[in-house]
Amino acid sequence: MRFLQSRFANRLSRPRWAGGPGIFRRDTRGAAALEFAIVGLPFFAVVFAILEMAIDFMIYAEIDTAVQKSIADIRSGSVQLQNLNAEQFKSQVLCPRMPGLNCSSIMLNVALWPLTGATAWRATGVDTSIQNW
């Protein structure tokens, strides 16, 4: 009994913070919460930044793929054969290739350039007289 009295009497007689610098080495309660508070904020900031960049890259890749396929349709002449204007092209060809995106804010600018010389072979199937873009 005397052992217990001497062991706890020292702790009860003085406040916890009055133990000097050695008290911080001995008392480890709340250490995990403190470490999480210090490391958690930068960790979650980096995780959310990575997720945001992944979404941006996914949107960029989706737009790039849709535009490349639409350009192939224009260059092959299939759009000219259907006699589509800019709004019809946007709603029937371009927007269905971007299912996750809103097409209302997309601006379309297609210009026809006459090809001559060494690049004239690319213009097969393109009717340059239809300029309704």
C-alpha positions in Angstrom: 0.0 0.0 0.0 2.8 2.3 0.8 4.3 1.7 -2.7 1.0 2.8 -4.4 0.8 5.9 -2.2 4.3 7.0 -3.0 3.9 6.2 -6.7 0.7 8.2 -7.3 1.2 10.9 -4.7 3.8 12.6 -6.9 1.5 12.7 -9.9 -1.5 14.0 -7.9 0.4 16.7 -6.1 1.4 18.7 -9.1 -0.2 19.6 -12.5 0.8 17.7 -15.6 2.3 20.7 -17.3 4.6 21.5 -14.4 6.8 18.5 -15.0 9.5 20.2 -17.0 10.8 19.2 -20.4 10.9 15.5 -19.4 7.1 15.3 -19.2 6.8 15.6 -23.0 9.0 12.5 -23.5 6.9 10.4 -21.1 3.4 11.5 -22.0 2.5 10.1 -25.5 -1.3 10.4 -25.2 -2.6 12.2 -28.3 0.6 11.7 -30.3 -1.2 9.9 -33.2 -3.8 12.7 -33.4 -1.0 15.3 -33.5 0.9 13.5 -36.1 -2.2 13.1 -38.2 -2.9 16.8 -37.9 0.6 17.7 -39.1 0.8 15.1 -41.9 -2.9 14.8 -42.8 -3.4 18.2 -44.3 -0.5 18.2 -46.8 -1.3 14.5 -47.7 -5.0 15.2 -48.5 -4.0 18.4 -50.4 -1.7 16.4 -52.6 -4.3 13.6 -53.1 -7.0 16.1 -54.2 -4.5 17.9 -56.5 -3.7 14.6 -58.2 -7.4 13.8 -58.6 -8.1 17.3 -60.0 -5.3 16.9 -62.5 -6.5 13.5 -63.5 -9.9 14.8 -64.3 -8.4 17.7 -66.3 -6.3 15.2 -68.3 -9.3 13.0 -68.9 -11.4 15.9 -70.2 -8.5 17.0 -72.4 -8.0 13.5 -73.8 -11.8 13.2 -74.5 -11.9 16.5 -76.4 -8.7 15.7 -78.3 -10.0 12.3 -79.4 -13.4 13.7 -80.5 -11.8 16.5 -82.5 -9.3 14.1 -84.2 -12.1 11.8 -85.2 -14.2 14.7 -86.4 -11.3 16.1 -88.5 -10.9 12.7 -90.1 -14.6 12.8 -91.0 -14.2 16.3 -92.5 -11.0 15.3 -94.5 -12.5 12.1 -95.8 -15.5 14.0 -97.2 -18.3 12.3 -95.3 -19.4 15.5 -93.7 -19.6 17.3 -97.1 -21.6 14.4 -98.5 -24.2 14.7 -95.7 -24.3 18.5 -96.4 -24.1 19.4 -92.7 -23.8 23.0 -91.6 -21.8 24.0 -88.5 -24.6 23.5 -85.9 -25.6 20.2 -87.4 -22.0 19.0 -87.5 -21.6 20.0 -83.8 -24.8 18.2 -82.7 -24.6 15.1 -84.9 -20.9 14.4 -85.2 -18.8 16.2 -82.6 -21.0 16.1 -79.4 -21.9 12.4 -79.5 -18.2 11.7 -79.3 -17.9 13.6 -76.0 -20.6 11.9 -73.8 -19.3 13.3 -70.5 -19.1 16.9 -71.5 -21.5 19.7 -72.1 -21.5 20.8 -75.7 -23.4 24.1 -75.3 -20.1 26.0 -74.7 -18.1 24.6 -77.5 -17.4 27.0 -80.4 -16.8 25.5 -83.8 -14.5 27.1 -86.5 -13.8 25.1 -89.6 -12.2 26.7 -92.6 -11.7 25.2 -96.0 -8.2 25.7 -97.6 -7.6 24.9 -101.2 -4.7 22.4 -101.4 -2.3 22.6 -104.2 1.0 21.0 -105.2 2.4 18.3 -103.1 -0.5 18.3 -100.6 -3.2 18.0 -103.3 -3.5 14.2 -102.7 -5.1 14.9 -99.3 -8.1 16.6 -100.8 -9.6 13.6 -102.4 -13.3 13.4 -101.6 -13.5 16.9 -100.2 -15.8 19.3 -102.1 -14.4 22.7 -101.5 -17.3 24.4 -103.3 -19.5 23.7 -100.2 -18.6 26.4 -97.8 -21.5 26.6 -95.4 -19.4 26.4 -92.2 
